[in-house]
Amino acid sequence: MQLKKEIEVCIKKTSEKTAAEVVELLKKQRLIKSDMSFYKKTEIVLYNYEKLKLAVKQKEEDIKYIKENGLPERSKSIVFFSTAGNMSAGDRYVELIEKYKADIAETERDIARIDNALDKVRDDKYFKIIELKYLKQEAKTDEEIAEILEKDQSTITRNRNRIMNSIKTILFPESIREIM
């Protein structure tokens, strides 16, 4: 009887540990969502706003290059997107161009959403905080922003949080459910 209980305890511990490891692996592979707050997601979006614009330009340059030079035979710089194993070069060419165009359209929609959110708060007296910290990334801390704007650090923190919460609600309207 005692041996049976010990085996059950061992099996339970092993299964719990395995389950935790699988969940962590799935999170790393982005197959399940992490528990990141909407505020943090908003910060990440704003920090990467300019990079999104660069990504569109890069995809446009890639399309132009492929149209002018065709698909390279063994290039490591271009990632081939394929749903079928034996595609002709012409089919691969068309599929890659279409994938890049879809990527551009999706990224441009994201940029438009961010622009819309920023336009809603752009007239705020303290919008410069968002520019300095997230968009231009000229200041990393509220203390640095306070020094640049010649304001008290608590004023900067309070207004940064207020504006970021507005942007968060516009970008992620589902975030409002956190408080309801």
Secondary structure as the mmCIF struct_conf table of DSSP 4:
data_model
#
loop_
_struct_conf.conf_type_id
_struct_conf.id
_struct_conf.beg_label_comp_id
_struct_conf.beg_label_asym_id
_struct_conf.beg_label_seq_id
_struct_conf.end_label_comp_id
_struct_conf.end_label_asym_id
_struct_conf.end_label_seq_id
HELX_RH_AL_P HELX_RH_AL_P1 GLN A 2 LYS A 28
TURN_TY1_P TURN_TY1_P1 GLN A 29 ARG A 30
BEND BEND1 LEU A 31 ILE A 32
HELX_RH_AL_P HELX_RH_AL_P2 PHE A 38 TYR A 47
TURN_TY1_P TURN_TY1_P2 ASN A 48 ASN A 48
HELX_RH_AL_P HELX_RH_AL_P3 TYR A 49 ASN A 69
BEND BEND2 GLU A 73 ARG A 74
BEND BEND3 LYS A 76 ILE A 78
BEND BEND4 THR A 83 ASN A 86
HELX_RH_AL_P HELX_RH_AL_P4 ALA A 89 VAL A 121
TURN_TY1_P TURN_TY1_P3 ARG A 122 ASP A 123
BEND BEND5 ASP A 124 ASP A 124
TURN_TY1_P TURN_TY1_P4 LYS A 125 TYR A 126
HELX_RH_AL_P HELX_RH_AL_P5 PHE A 127 ILE A 130
HELX_RH_PI_P HELX_RH_PI_P1 GLU A 131 LEU A 135
BEND BEND6 LYS A 136 LYS A 136
BEND BEND7 THR A 141 THR A 141
HELX_RH_AL_P HELX_RH_AL_P6 ASP A 142 LEU A 149
TURN_TY1_P TURN_TY1_P5 GLU A 150 GLU A 150
HELX_RH_AL_P HELX_RH_AL_P7 GLN A 153 LEU A 171
HELX_RH_3T_P HELX_RH_3T_P1 PRO A 173 GLU A 178
TURN_TY1_P TURN_TY1_P6 ILE A 179 ILE A 179
#
